[in-house]
Amino acid sequence: MANKAIKVNDVNHLRELSKSEDPDFFIVLLSGGLISRKRIAIIKDEKEPTYDVYNFIDDSEQTITEKELFDSSVTNIGEALNKGALFFEGEGKETWR
């Protein structure tokens, strides 16, 4: 049975959900009913919250600060958070880096 996706309410909720040792799976709802899957892991040793992001849509990887989460030229994660379109799918177990 598949797990239900959990809506990410805000950046604090994202921080809490991405604290796992393994990168976690998220989806961004895009216009037209499309989705963008991502794996997100928070980097704990940074002064400012920083995230490792793997984008399945184009097989790209990013390391971005929390401030950059809300810069649409860097990622669509912040816009998705603001629109209520970011969902947590579950914890990852496999290595992705």
N, C-alpha and C positions, 0 to 999 in steps of 0.2 A: 504494500500500500504506500503510495507516495505521500510525502509530508506536504502540509499546506504551507504556502509561502506566507511570510509575516511582513506586513507593511512596516517600513522603517520610518519612524515618526519624525526624527530630527537627527542632527549630527551627534548628539549625545547617545542616542539609541544606536547609531552606526558604530560609534566607538565601542559600546558595550558588546554589540554583536560580532565585531571583528577582532576581539581579544583572544580568540582561540589560537593555539599553537599552529594549527593548520589553516591555510587560507580558506575563507568561507565563500560560498556561492551566493551571488546576488543577481537579480534581473532588473533591468530598466524597461519600463513600458514605453514604447515609442508610438508615434502617431501611426494610424492605419492598422493598429493591432499587432504590430511587430514588437519583438523583444530584443534586448541586447544583454547577453549573459556576461558576467564578470566574476572573477575571483578576487577578493580583497582581503589583505592582511595588514593589521596595524603594526608599525615598527615601534617597538617599545623603548628603544634607547635614544630617541630623539627628544630635544627640548620642546619642539612644537609637534603635535600629532602629525605623523607622516604615514602614508599608506603605500603598499605595493599593490598595484592593480594589474591584473591580466585581463585583456579584452578578447573574448572569443571571436568577436565579429571580424577582426582583422589579425588575430594572433599577435597583438602588440602588448608590450609591458610598459608600465609607467611607475615611477616613484614620485608621488605628489604630496605636497603639504596640505594641511586642512584648509588653508586659505585658497589653494589652487582648486580644491574640490568645487568651489563656487565660481570658478573662472571658466566660462563656456568655451574659451579657446583652448583649454587644456583637457576638459572632460565634461561629460553630460551628467555626472553623478549629482552635483549640487542642484542643478535644474530639476532633476528627477526628485530629489529630496523636497524641494520647494513645492513641487506639483503633486506630491503624494504618489509618485510613480516609481519608487525604489522599493524592492522587496527582497527579503532575506529568504533564500531557498534552503540553506542548511550548511553544516560544517563539512569541509573538505577533508579527505584523508590521503590523497595521493600527492606526491611532490610535483610542483609546477614550475620551479625555478631550476 
